[in-house]
Structure formats: C-alpha cells, structure tokens
C-alpha cells in the first residue's frame, strides 16, 4: 500500500509557546518552527513535511474500507 501527500497548509495553526512557534492541526502538534543561524527551520513530526511554503501530510493511498458488515452472505446465513 502506498502513501499520498496531501496539502494541509490551510488547516495548520501556529501557537507561540515558551519561545517556540509550535504548529498544530486541531489539538495535535505536527511540528515547530525554529530560528537558527541560517534562518527559519521547520522541524516537522513524523508523517508531515514542509516544502516550498506548504505543509503536507502523508496518508495511506487506499485505506482499508468496510465493504460489507458480513461475509459469505451467499451461503444464506445472513
């Protein structure tokens, strides 16, 4: 199963906490922005990526979906 990259930039909120700009989607922290000698650095948590001023989340391409609540209906027991 592969993964797809989904642009979640519009869902991300920044909160300045204890001298660090933390990045959140809802109540879940997804990364932080750090100021270094080379400028701003985006430290993203696992499953998230910062690229060209956008934030992406990796999701399963085809997550398992329930197609039926019962199996083997053709056997006549359901």
SEDODREN-891362 format. One record per atom (N, C-alpha, C): z, y negated, x; residue number from 1; atom name. Coordinates in nm, 2 decimals. Layout:
N
[rec [Z Y X] NUM 'CA']
...
END
This chain:
78
[rec [0.00 0.12 0.08] 1 'N']
[rec [0.00 0.00 0.00] 1 'CA']
[rec [0.00 -0.12 0.09] 1 'C']
[rec [-0.09 -0.22 0.06] 2 'N']
[rec [-0.10 -0.34 0.14] 2 'CA']
[rec [-0.02 -0.45 0.08] 2 'C']
[rec [-0.02 -0.56 0.15] 3 'N']
[rec [0.05 -0.68 0.11] 3 'CA']
[rec [-0.05 -0.80 0.09] 3 'C']
[rec [-0.02 -0.89 0.00] 4 'N']
[rec [-0.10 -1.01 -0.02] 4 'CA']
[rec [-0.01 -1.13 0.01] 4 'C']
[rec [-0.07 -1.23 0.06] 5 'N']
[rec [0.00 -1.36 0.09] 5 'CA']
[rec [-0.01 -1.45 -0.02] 5 'C']
[rec [0.10 -1.50 -0.08] 6 'N']
[rec [0.10 -1.58 -0.20] 6 'CA']
[rec [0.15 -1.72 -0.16] 6 'C']
[rec [0.08 -1.83 -0.19] 7 'N']
[rec [0.13 -1.96 -0.16] 7 'CA']
[rec [0.24 -2.00 -0.26] 7 'C']
[rec [0.36 -2.02 -0.21] 8 'N']
[rec [0.48 -2.06 -0.29] 8 'CA']
[rec [0.53 -2.20 -0.25] 8 'C']
[rec [0.45 -2.28 -0.19] 9 'N']
[rec [0.49 -2.41 -0.14] 9 'CA']
[rec [0.55 -2.49 -0.25] 9 'C']
[rec [0.48 -2.49 -0.37] 10 'N']
[rec [0.53 -2.57 -0.48] 10 'CA']
[rec [0.67 -2.53 -0.54] 10 'C']
[rec [0.71 -2.41 -0.51] 11 'N']
[rec [0.84 -2.36 -0.55] 11 'CA']
[rec [0.96 -2.39 -0.46] 11 'C']
[rec [0.93 -2.43 -0.34] 12 'N']
[rec [1.03 -2.45 -0.23] 12 'CA']
[rec [1.10 -2.58 -0.24] 12 'C']
[rec [1.23 -2.58 -0.23] 13 'N']
[rec [1.31 -2.70 -0.23] 13 'CA']
[rec [1.39 -2.70 -0.10] 13 'C']
[rec [1.41 -2.82 -0.05] 14 'N']
[rec [1.49 -2.83 0.07] 14 'CA']
[rec [1.63 -2.89 0.04] 14 'C']
[rec [1.73 -2.84 0.11] 15 'N']
[rec [1.87 -2.89 0.09] 15 'CA']
[rec [1.92 -2.91 0.23] 15 'C']
[rec [1.97 -3.03 0.25] 16 'N']
[rec [2.02 -3.07 0.38] 16 'CA']
[rec [2.17 -3.03 0.38] 16 'C']
[rec [2.20 -2.93 0.46] 17 'N']
[rec [2.34 -2.87 0.46] 17 'CA']
[rec [2.39 -2.86 0.61] 17 'C']
[rec [2.50 -2.92 0.64] 18 'N']
[rec [2.56 -2.91 0.77] 18 'CA']
[rec [2.47 -2.94 0.88] 18 'C']
[rec [2.39 -3.04 0.87] 19 'N']
[rec [2.29 -3.08 0.97] 19 'CA']
[rec [2.16 -3.01 0.98] 19 'C']
[rec [2.14 -2.92 0.89] 20 'N']
[rec [2.02 -2.84 0.89] 20 'CA']
[rec [1.95 -2.85 0.76] 20 'C']
[rec [1.82 -2.86 0.76] 21 'N']
[rec [1.74 -2.86 0.63] 21 'CA']
[rec [1.71 -2.71 0.60] 21 'C']
[rec [1.78 -2.66 0.50] 22 'N']
[rec [1.76 -2.52 0.45] 22 'CA']
[rec [1.65 -2.52 0.34] 22 'C']
[rec [1.57 -2.42 0.34] 23 'N']
[rec [1.46 -2.40 0.24] 23 'CA']
[rec [1.50 -2.29 0.14] 23 'C']
[rec [1.48 -2.32 0.01] 24 'N']
[rec [1.52 -2.23 -0.10] 24 'CA']
[rec [1.40 -2.22 -0.20] 24 'C']
[rec [1.40 -2.10 -0.26] 25 'N']
[rec [1.32 -2.08 -0.38] 25 'CA']
[rec [1.43 -2.03 -0.48] 25 'C']
[rec [1.46 -2.12 -0.58] 26 'N']
[rec [1.57 -2.09 -0.67] 26 'CA']
[rec [1.70 -2.10 -0.59] 26 'C']
[rec [1.78 -2.00 -0.60] 27 'N']
[rec [1.91 -1.99 -0.53] 27 'CA']
[rec [1.90 -1.91 -0.40] 27 'C']
[rec [1.78 -1.86 -0.36] 28 'N']
[rec [1.76 -1.78 -0.25] 28 'CA']
[rec [1.71 -1.86 -0.13] 28 'C']
[rec [1.78 -1.85 -0.02] 29 'N']
[rec [1.74 -1.92 0.10] 29 'CA']
[rec [1.63 -1.84 0.16] 29 'C']
[rec [1.51 -1.91 0.20] 30 'N']
[rec [1.40 -1.84 0.26] 30 'CA']
[rec [1.37 -1.89 0.40] 30 'C']
[rec [1.44 -1.98 0.45] 31 'N']
[rec [1.42 -2.03 0.59] 31 'CA']
[rec [1.49 -2.16 0.61] 31 'C']
[rec [1.46 -2.22 0.73] 32 'N']
[rec [1.52 -2.35 0.76] 32 'CA']
[rec [1.42 -2.43 0.85] 32 'C']
[rec [1.44 -2.56 0.86] 33 'N']
[rec [1.36 -2.64 0.94] 33 'CA']
[rec [1.46 -2.69 1.05] 33 'C']
[rec [1.42 -2.67 1.18] 34 'N']
[rec [1.50 -2.71 1.29] 34 'CA']
[rec [1.42 -2.82 1.37] 34 'C']
[rec [1.50 -2.91 1.43] 35 'N']
[rec [1.44 -3.02 1.51] 35 'CA']
[rec [1.46 -2.97 1.66] 35 'C']
[rec [1.35 -2.96 1.73] 36 'N']
[rec [1.35 -2.91 1.87] 36 'CA']
[rec [1.29 -3.02 1.95] 36 'C']
[rec [1.29 -3.00 2.08] 37 'N']
[rec [1.23 -3.10 2.18] 37 'CA']
[rec [1.08 -3.11 2.16] 37 'C']
[rec [1.02 -3.00 2.10] 38 'N']
[rec [0.87 -3.00 2.07] 38 'CA']
[rec [0.84 -3.05 1.93] 38 'C']
[rec [0.94 -3.09 1.85] 39 'N']
[rec [0.92 -3.14 1.72] 39 'CA']
[rec [0.99 -3.04 1.62] 39 'C']
[rec [0.94 -3.04 1.49] 40 'N']
[rec [1.00 -2.96 1.39] 40 'CA']
[rec [0.95 -2.82 1.40] 40 'C']
[rec [1.05 -2.72 1.39] 41 'N']
[rec [1.02 -2.58 1.39] 41 'CA']
[rec [1.06 -2.52 1.26] 41 'C']
[rec [0.98 -2.44 1.20] 42 'N']
[rec [1.01 -2.37 1.07] 42 'CA']
[rec [1.06 -2.23 1.10] 42 'C']
[rec [1.18 -2.20 1.08] 43 'N']
[rec [1.24 -2.07 1.10] 43 'CA']
[rec [1.24 -2.00 0.96] 43 'C']
[rec [1.14 -1.92 0.94] 44 'N']
[rec [1.13 -1.85 0.80] 44 'CA']
[rec [1.19 -1.71 0.81] 44 'C']
[rec [1.25 -1.68 0.70] 45 'N']
[rec [1.31 -1.55 0.68] 45 'CA']
[rec [1.21 -1.44 0.66] 45 'C']
[rec [1.25 -1.32 0.67] 46 'N']
[rec [1.15 -1.20 0.66] 46 'CA']
[rec [1.08 -1.21 0.53] 46 'C']
[rec [0.95 -1.19 0.53] 47 'N']
[rec [0.87 -1.19 0.41] 47 'CA']
[rec [0.81 -1.33 0.38] 47 'C']
[rec [0.84 -1.43 0.46] 48 'N']
[rec [0.79 -1.57 0.44] 48 'CA']
[rec [0.73 -1.62 0.56] 48 'C']
[rec [0.63 -1.71 0.55] 49 'N']
[rec [0.56 -1.76 0.66] 49 'CA']
[rec [0.52 -1.91 0.64] 49 'C']
[rec [0.53 -1.99 0.74] 50 'N']
[rec [0.49 -2.13 0.74] 50 'CA']
[rec [0.36 -2.14 0.82] 50 'C']
[rec [0.26 -2.19 0.75] 51 'N']
[rec [0.13 -2.21 0.82] 51 'CA']
[rec [0.05 -2.33 0.76] 51 'C']
[rec [0.01 -2.42 0.85] 52 'N']
[rec [-0.07 -2.54 0.81] 52 'CA']
[rec [0.00 -2.61 0.69] 52 'C']
[rec [0.12 -2.65 0.70] 53 'N']
[rec [0.20 -2.72 0.60] 53 'CA']
[rec [0.21 -2.65 0.46] 53 'C']
[rec [0.20 -2.52 0.46] 54 'N']
[rec [0.22 -2.44 0.34] 54 'CA']
[rec [0.32 -2.33 0.37] 54 'C']
[rec [0.39 -2.28 0.27] 55 'N']
[rec [0.48 -2.17 0.28] 55 'CA']
[rec [0.43 -2.05 0.20] 55 'C']
[rec [0.42 -1.94 0.26] 56 'N']
[rec [0.37 -1.82 0.19] 56 'CA']
[rec [0.47 -1.71 0.18] 56 'C']
[rec [0.46 -1.63 0.08] 57 'N']
[rec [0.55 -1.51 0.06] 57 'CA']
[rec [0.46 -1.39 0.06] 57 'C']
[rec [0.50 -1.28 0.13] 58 'N']
[rec [0.42 -1.16 0.13] 58 'CA']
[rec [0.47 -1.07 0.01] 58 'C']
[rec [0.38 -1.02 -0.07] 59 'N']
[rec [0.42 -0.94 -0.18] 59 'CA']
[rec [0.33 -0.81 -0.18] 59 'C']
[rec [0.38 -0.70 -0.24] 60 'N']
[rec [0.30 -0.58 -0.24] 60 'CA']
[rec [0.18 -0.61 -0.33] 60 'C']
[rec [0.07 -0.56 -0.28] 61 'N']
[rec [-0.06 -0.58 -0.34] 61 'CA']
[rec [-0.07 -0.52 -0.48] 61 'C']
[rec [-0.03 -0.39 -0.49] 62 'N']
[rec [-0.03 -0.32 -0.62] 62 'CA']
[rec [0.11 -0.26 -0.64] 62 'C']
[rec [0.21 -0.34 -0.69] 63 'N']
[rec [0.34 -0.27 -0.71] 63 'CA']
[rec [0.33 -0.16 -0.81] 63 'C']
[rec [0.41 -0.06 -0.80] 64 'N']
[rec [0.41 0.05 -0.90] 64 'CA']
[rec [0.45 -0.01 -1.03] 64 'C']
[rec [0.37 0.02 -1.13] 65 'N']
[rec [0.39 -0.02 -1.27] 65 'CA']
[rec [0.40 0.10 -1.36] 65 'C']
[rec [0.49 0.08 -1.45] 66 'N']
[rec [0.51 0.19 -1.55] 66 'CA']
[rec [0.39 0.19 -1.65] 66 'C']
[rec [0.32 0.30 -1.65] 67 'N']
[rec [0.20 0.30 -1.74] 67 'CA']
[rec [0.24 0.38 -1.87] 67 'C']
[rec [0.35 0.46 -1.86] 68 'N']
[rec [0.39 0.53 -1.98] 68 'CA']
[rec [0.54 0.56 -1.96] 68 'C']
[rec [0.61 0.56 -2.07] 69 'N']
[rec [0.76 0.59 -2.06] 69 'CA']
[rec [0.78 0.74 -2.06] 69 'C']
[rec [0.68 0.82 -2.10] 70 'N']
[rec [0.69 0.96 -2.10] 70 'CA']
[rec [0.57 1.02 -2.03] 70 'C']
[rec [0.59 1.13 -1.97] 71 'N']
[rec [0.48 1.21 -1.91] 71 'CA']
[rec [0.45 1.33 -1.99] 71 'C']
[rec [0.33 1.38 -1.97] 72 'N']
[rec [0.29 1.51 -2.04] 72 'CA']
[rec [0.30 1.51 -2.19] 72 'C']
[rec [0.26 1.40 -2.25] 73 'N']
[rec [0.26 1.39 -2.40] 73 'CA']
[rec [0.16 1.49 -2.45] 73 'C']
[rec [0.06 1.53 -2.37] 74 'N']
[rec [-0.04 1.62 -2.42] 74 'CA']
[rec [0.02 1.76 -2.45] 74 'C']
[rec [0.13 1.78 -2.40] 75 'N']
[rec [0.20 1.91 -2.42] 75 'CA']
[rec [0.27 1.92 -2.56] 75 'C']
[rec [0.28 1.80 -2.63] 76 'N']
[rec [0.33 1.80 -2.77] 76 'CA']
[rec [0.48 1.78 -2.78] 76 'C']
[rec [0.55 1.75 -2.68] 77 'N']
[rec [0.70 1.74 -2.69] 77 'CA']
[rec [0.74 1.59 -2.72] 77 'C']
[rec [0.65 1.50 -2.71] 78 'N']
[rec [0.70 1.36 -2.73] 78 'CA']
[rec [0.66 1.30 -2.87] 78 'C']
END
